[in-house]
Amino acid sequence: MNNKTIVLLQAEEIIKPLALEHVPQDSDVEAVIDQWLHAIATDSQFYCNPDISKPEKLKESVISQLKLRGLYTTRDAFFNEVFGVLKLKPDCDNKFRFIDLFAGIGGIRLGAQSNGGICVFSSEFDSFAQNTYSYNHGEHPFGDITKIQERNIPDHDVLLAGFPCQPFSYSGRCEGFEDKTRGTLFFDVLRILEKKRPKFALLENVKGFKSHNKGETMFIALKALEEAGYEPYWTILNSYDYGVPQYRERWYCVAIRKDLGITDFSFPDLKDRKTKLKDIINLSEDDQSLSITDFEKERIKYHFDNYHKQERVQHDNSMYEPHTKKGRHGVFSFLKADGSLRFHVGDVAKTQIQEAFYASLETYAPTIIANRVPKLWDIQRKLSVTESLRLQGFPDEFHFRVSKAQAYKQLGNSVTVNVVQAIIENIIKN
């Protein structure tokens, strides 16, 4: 976070010597310092090693030292010192506390924060994502979650985790479902749930998680949540239904602690497909680095010069070796009813392989992923970083200080804020 106040800089100097002995392996001292400052500002629990100091006593001691130096008067005043310069600040009077695991750049955090939540702990392994997270949320995330003891993590009401899809162990049929998850990052979610007992957990993964290893992976995950004392509810939601022009299907799971007596949960069921790419595009954008290649422009032009002659336009494939798929089956283009332009190899259903896809201003974008940025045939360029932000439901106030390539990668790996916001709104109703 830039533009820190003098009070905040002085507070960090006082806290750092105390924080050093609480830094877990593969995390930075800045993570502990930021967590403590935020905990004081939001009246939350400290992250700490209880063998060294109990969180309540440690917090009292730090606040006393800040008071002695005139750096702390009231919580409201200190909240303004900590969060005042942030454009994406939380509410001072929060409704619930959450932790943000596998945090990325904080898309899930923004969805929770917009519902009145306050983040009390965050963890992200990638240093570039940590950079972006810190810049926008004023908090340097902790590092490798596998090196962090669950007992050290602050108390919270909701656990949020966009965990990676990893295969589980399928050997030893007598072992428990939790044991089958050992060695995966999902196991770290389980051990935190079992120790800290938050009321709810919201988990996110790719759509393919439900069918991974013929459904066995999801089955084990859901059974392990049940063994941990939670009732899981899952569904597939599409970002396109939640006010952004992106066709992005993802797996979401809400796990509810069984002793709460909540016997049902309903996911939001929005069907808002009115937003088009033209609603998020800056038509005056003149960054030439966004332009598609001359080769792409030429074959798009060829399509529209010839599409009135045949539904699927066949392109010259003489440049490709005869033994390749393109050389053997040919390259075709097809303008879909929704206005998107698809290039594919082969004109028979069983040989068709999508080779390129172009959206248009009047339609939606395909899923943005780490190594693919949506392109539009009618404006002949790819989306800018700002437009990609909007595609994921991030506000324009969100900024990057990494390369464009990193920014696109981080957005492709993130969640759509609107979807998370809607799910958490339903969680709060419970």
C-alpha positions in Angstrom: 0.0 0.0 0.0 1.4 3.4 -1.0 0.9 6.8 0.8 1.0 5.4 4.4 0.4 7.9 7.1 3.2 8.9 9.5 1.2 7.2 12.3 1.1 4.0 10.4 4.8 4.0 9.5 5.7 4.6 13.1 3.3 1.9 14.3 5.0 -0.6 12.0 8.4 0.3 13.4 7.2 -0.5 16.9 5.4 -3.7 16.0 8.1 -5.2 13.8 10.5 -6.5 16.6 7.5 -8.1 18.3 6.2 -9.6 15.1 9.4 -11.3 14.0 9.1 -14.3 16.3 5.6 -15.0 15.1 6.4 -15.2 11.4 5.7 -18.7 10.0 8.0 -20.4 7.5 7.8 -19.0 3.9 5.9 -15.9 5.0 7.1 -12.3 5.4 7.2 -10.2 8.6 5.1 -7.7 6.7 2.2 -10.2 6.7 2.2 -10.3 10.5 2.6 -6.6 10.9 -0.3 -5.8 8.6 -2.5 -8.4 10.2 -1.9 -6.9 13.6 -2.5 -3.4 12.5 -5.8 -4.5 10.8 -6.8 -6.5 13.8 -6.4 -3.5 16.1 -8.4 -1.3 13.6 -11.2 -3.9 13.3 -11.2 -5.2 16.8 -10.2 -8.7 15.6 -7.9 -11.4 17.0 -4.1 -11.3 16.4 -2.4 -14.0 14.3 0.3 -15.4 16.7 2.0 -18.4 18.1 0.2 -19.1 21.4 3.3 -20.8 22.8 5.0 -17.4 22.7 2.1 -15.2 23.7 -1.7 -15.5 23.9 -3.4 -13.4 21.2 -5.5 -11.3 23.7 -2.5 -10.4 25.9 -0.3 -9.7 22.9 -2.9 -7.4 21.4 -3.3 -5.5 24.7 0.5 -5.1 24.9 0.8 -3.7 21.4 -2.1 -1.3 21.8 -0.5 -0.1 25.1 2.8 0.6 23.4 1.0 2.5 20.6 -0.9 4.6 23.2 2.3 5.5 25.0 3.7 7.0 21.8 0.4 8.8 21.0 -0.2 6.6 18.0 -3.6 5.1 19.2 -6.4 7.1 20.7 -9.7 5.4 19.6 -10.4 2.4 17.3 -12.3 4.7 14.9 -9.3 7.0 14.6 -6.9 4.1 14.1 -9.2 2.5 11.6 -9.0 5.7 9.5 -5.2 5.6 9.8 -5.0 2.0 8.6 -7.7 2.1 5.9 -8.1 5.8 5.1 -6.0 5.8 2.0 -7.5 2.7 0.5 -10.1 3.0 -2.2 -11.5 -0.4 -1.5 -11.8 -0.2 2.3 -14.0 -2.3 4.5 -16.7 -1.0 6.8 -15.6 0.0 10.3 -18.6 -1.7 11.8 -18.4 -5.2 10.2 -21.2 -7.9 10.2 -18.8 -10.9 10.1 -15.2 -11.9 10.0 -13.6 -14.0 7.3 -10.3 -15.5 6.2 -9.1 -15.5 2.6 -7.2 -18.6 1.6 -5.5 -19.1 -1.8 -6.4 -15.4 -2.0 -5.0 -14.5 -5.4 -5.7 -10.8 -5.9 -8.7 -10.7 -3.5 -11.7 -11.2 -5.7 -13.5 -13.4 -3.1 -12.5 -10.8 -0.5 -14.2 -8.0 -2.4 -17.4 -10.1 -2.6 -17.4 -10.7 1.1 -16.4 -7.1 1.9 -19.2 -5.7 -0.1 -21.6 -7.6 2.2 -20.1 -6.0 5.3 -17.4 -8.6 6.0 -13.9 -7.9 7.4 -10.9 -9.9 6.5 -8.9 -11.1 9.5 -6.3 -13.3 7.7 -5.2 -13.9 4.1 -2.8 -16.4 2.5 -1.4 -16.5 -1.0 1.7 -18.3 -2.3 2.4 -16.4 -5.5 4.6 -13.3 -4.9 3.2 -11.4 -7.9 -0.3 -11.9 -6.6 0.8 -10.9 -3.1 2.0 -7.6 -4.7 -1.3 -6.9 -6.2 -3.2 -7.9 -3.1 -1.2 -5.7 -0.9 -1.4 -2.7 -3.2 -5.2 -2.8 -3.3 -6.2 -4.2 0.2 -3.4 -2.7 2.3 -2.5 -6.1 3.6 0.5 -8.3 2.7 -0.8 -11.9 2.6 0.8 -14.8 4.5 2.6 -17.3 2.3 2.5 -21.1 2.0 -0.6 -22.2 3.9 0.9 -25.7 4.4 3.5 -24.1 6.7 0.9 -22.2 8.9 -0.4 -23.9 12.0 -4.2 -23.7 12.2 -4.3 -22.8 15.9 -2.4 -19.5 15.1 -5.0 -18.3 12.7 -7.5 -15.7 14.1 -11.1 -16.7 14.9 -13.5 -16.1 12.1 -17.1 -16.7 11.0 -16.5 -17.6 7.3 -13.7 -19.4 5.6 -13.2 -18.5 1.9 -11.1 -20.6 -0.4 -10.7 -20.9 -4.1 -8.6 -24.0 -3.7 -6.7 -25.7 -6.6 -8.1 -28.9 -8.2 -5.8 -31.8 -7.1 -6.2 -35.5 -7.3 -6.9 -37.3 -3.9 -5.6 -40.6 -2.7 -7.8 -43.6 -3.8 -5.8 -46.3 -2.0 -6.6 -47.8 1.4 -10.4 -48.0 1.4 -10.5 -48.2 5.2 -9.1 -44.8 5.7 -11.3 -41.8 6.4 -12.2 -39.3 3.7 -10.0 -36.6 5.3 -7.0 -39.0 5.1 -7.6 -39.3 1.4 -7.1 -35.6 1.0 -3.7 -35.6 2.7 -1.0 -34.0 0.6 -3.4 -31.7 -1.2 -4.3 -28.1 -0.4 -7.9 -29.1 0.3 -6.5 -30.9 3.4 -5.3 -27.5 4.7 -8.9 -26.2 4.3 -10.2 -29.1 6.4 -7.6 -28.8 9.2 -8.5 -25.1 9.6 -12.2 -25.9 9.6 -11.8 -28.5 12.2 -9.7 -26.3 14.5 -11.3 -22.9 14.1 -14.9 -24.1 13.5 -16.2 -21.1 11.5 -20.0 -21.1 10.9 -19.7 -21.3 7.1 -17.2 -22.0 4.3 -17.4 -20.9 0.7 -15.2 -22.9 -1.7 -14.7 -22.3 -5.4 -13.1 -24.4 -8.1 -13.2 -25.0 -11.9 -16.4 -26.6 -13.3 -14.4 -29.7 -14.1 -14.0 -30.4 -10.4 -17.4 -32.1 -10.3 -16.3 -34.7 -12.9 -12.6 -35.0 -12.1 -11.7 -38.6 -11.9 -15.3 -39.6 -12.8 -16.7 -37.6 -9.9 -14.6 -39.3 -7.2 -12.6 -36.2 -6.3 -15.7 -34.2 -5.5 -17.3 -37.1 -3.7 -14.2 -37.4 -1.4 -14.2 -33.6 -0.8 -17.9 -33.5 0.2 -17.6 -36.5 2.4 -14.5 -35.1 4.1 -16.5 -31.9 4.8 -19.2 -34.0 6.3 -16.7 -35.8 8.5 -15.4 -32.4 9.7 -18.9 -31.5 10.9 -20.2 -29.5 8.0 -23.1 -29.9 5.6 -22.0 -29.1 2.0 -24.2 -27.7 -0.7 -22.7 -27.3 -4.2 -23.7 -26.0 -7.6 -22.4 -24.7 -10.9 -22.9 -21.0 -11.5 -22.2 -18.9 -14.7 -20.8 -15.4 -14.4 -22.9 -14.4 -17.4 -26.0 -14.7 -15.2 -24.6 -12.1 -12.7 -24.2 -8.9 -14.7 -20.9 -9.4 -16.5 -20.5 -10.3 -20.2 -18.4 -13.4 -19.6 -19.5 -17.1 -20.1 -17.6 -18.5 -17.0 -18.9 -21.6 -15.3 -17.5 -22.4 -11.9 -18.1 -24.9 -9.1 -19.2 -23.4 -5.8 -19.7 -25.1 -2.5 -21.2 -23.6 0.7 -20.5 -25.7 3.8 -22.6 -25.0 6.9 -21.5 -26.1 10.4 -24.0 -28.9 11.4 -24.6 -27.7 14.9 -26.1 -24.5 13.7 -29.3 -26.4 12.8 -29.5 -25.0 9.3 -31.1 -27.7 7.2 -31.1 -26.1 3.8 -29.3 -23.6 1.7 -30.3 -22.0 -1.6 -27.8 -20.6 -4.1 -28.7 -17.4 -5.9 -30.6 -18.0 -9.1 -30.0 -14.9 -11.2 -30.4 -14.9 -15.0 -29.2 -11.4 -15.8 -27.8 -11.8 -19.3 -28.4 -8.3 -20.4 -24.9 -7.0 -20.1 -22.9 -7.1 -23.4 -19.2 -6.4 -24.1 -20.1 -3.0 -25.4 -21.1 -2.0 -21.8 -17.5 -2.5 -20.5 -15.5 -1.6 -23.6 -13.7 1.8 -24.0 -14.1 2.5 -27.8 -11.6 5.3 -27.6 -8.8 2.9 -26.4 -5.8 3.5 -28.7 -3.2 1.1 -27.2 -1.7 -0.5 -30.3 -0.4 -3.4 -28.3 -3.9 -4.6 -27.9 -4.4 -5.0 -31.7 -4.8 -8.5 -33.2 -2.2 -9.5 -35.8 -2.4 -8.7 -39.5 -2.9 -12.4 -40.2 -6.0 -12.4 -38.0 -7.3 -9.2 -39.6 -6.9 -10.7 -43.0 -8.8 -13.9 -42.4 -11.6 -12.1 -40.5 -12.0 -9.8 -43.6 -12.0 -12.9 -45.8 -14.8 -14.4 -43.8 -17.0 -11.4 -44.1 -16.2 -11.1 -47.8 -17.4 -14.6 -48.4 -19.8 -15.6 -45.6 -22.9 -14.7 -47.8 -21.8 -17.5 -50.2 -21.6 -20.3 -47.7 -22.5 -20.7 -44.0 -19.1 -22.0 -43.1 -16.3 -20.2 -45.0 -13.4 -22.4 -46.0 -9.9 -20.7 -45.8 -6.7 -21.3 -47.7 -4.8 -24.0 -45.8 -2.0 -24.5 -48.3 0.5 -22.9 -45.8 0.1 -26.0 -43.6 1.8 -29.3 -44.0 -0.5 -32.0 -45.5 0.0 -34.3 -42.6 -1.1 -31.8 -40.0 -4.8 -31.5 -38.9 -5.1 -28.1 -40.6 -3.5 -29.3 -43.7 -5.6 -32.5 -43.8 -9.0 -31.2 -42.7 -8.9 -27.5 -43.6 -9.7 -24.3 -41.7 -13.2 -23.0 -41.6 -14.9 -20.0 -40.0 -18.5 -19.6 -38.8 -20.5 -16.6 -37.5 -22.6 -17.8 -34.7 -26.1 -16.5 -34.1 -25.0 -14.6 -31.0 -22.5 -12.6 -33.1 -19.3 -14.4 -32.2 -16.9 -15.6 -34.9 -15.4 -19.1 -34.6 -12.5 -20.6 -36.5 -12.3 -24.3 -36.5 -10.3 -27.2 -38.1 -12.5 -29.5 -40.2 -16.1 -29.1 -41.4 -17.4 -32.4 -40.2 -18.7 -32.6 -36.6 -16.3 -35.3 -35.5 -13.2 -33.5 -36.9 -14.1 -30.0 -35.7 -11.5 -28.5 -33.4 -11.9 -24.9 -32.3 -8.8 -23.0 -33.5 -9.8 -19.4 -32.6 -12.7 -17.5 -31.1 -13.6 -13.9 -31.4 -16.4 -12.2 -29.5 -18.1 -8.9 -30.6 -19.4 -5.8 -28.9 -23.0 -7.2 -29.1 -22.2 -10.5 -27.3 -20.3 -11.9 -24.3 -16.7 -13.0 -23.9 -15.5 -16.6 -23.5 -13.9 -17.5 -20.1 -10.8 -15.4 -19.4 -8.1 -17.7 -18.2 -4.5 -17.2 -17.2 -3.0 -17.6 -20.7 -6.0 -16.3 -22.8 -7.5 -12.8 -23.1 -10.7 -12.5 -25.1 -10.5 -10.8 -28.5 -13.2 -9.0 -30.5 -13.5 -9.3 -34.3 -15.4 -6.0 -34.8 -12.9 -3.7 -33.0 -10.0 -6.0 -33.9 -8.3 -6.1 -30.6 -8.1 -7.9 -27.3 -9.5 -6.5 -24.0 -7.4 -4.1 -22.1 -6.5 -4.8 -18.4 -9.2 -2.4 -17.2 -11.8 -4.1 -19.5 -10.7 -7.5 -18.2 -11.2 -6.2 -14.6 -14.7 -5.3 -15.5 -15.2 -8.7 -17.1 -14.5 -10.2 -13.7 -16.7 -7.7 -11.8 -13.8 -5.8 -10.3 -14.2 -2.0 -9.8 -12.2 0.4 -11.8 -10.5 1.5 -8.6 -8.6 -1.8 -8.5 -5.1 -1.3 -9.8 -2.0 -3.3 -10.8 1.7 -2.5 -10.4 2.8 -5.7 -12.2 3.3 -6.2 -15.9 0.3 -6.5 -18.2 1.0 -10.2 -18.7 0.9 -10.7 -14.9 -2.3 -8.7 -14.6 -4.1 -10.8 -17.3 -2.8 -14.0 -15.6 -4.0 -12.8 -12.2 -7.5 -11.9 -13.5 -7.7 -15.2 -15.4 -7.0 -17.0 -12.1 -9.4 -14.9 -10.1 -13.2 -15.3 -9.4 -16.0 -13.1 -10.6 -16.7 -10.7 -7.8 -20.5 -10.4 -8.6 -21.0 -14.2 -8.2 -19.3 -14.4 -4.8 -21.1 -11.3 -3.7 -24.5 -12.9 -4.5 -23.6 -16.2 -2.8 -22.4 -14.5 0.4 -25.6 -12.4 0.5 -27.5 -15.7 0.6 -25.2 -17.0 3.4 -25.9 -13.9 5.5 -29.6 -14.6 5.2 -28.9 -17.8 7.1 
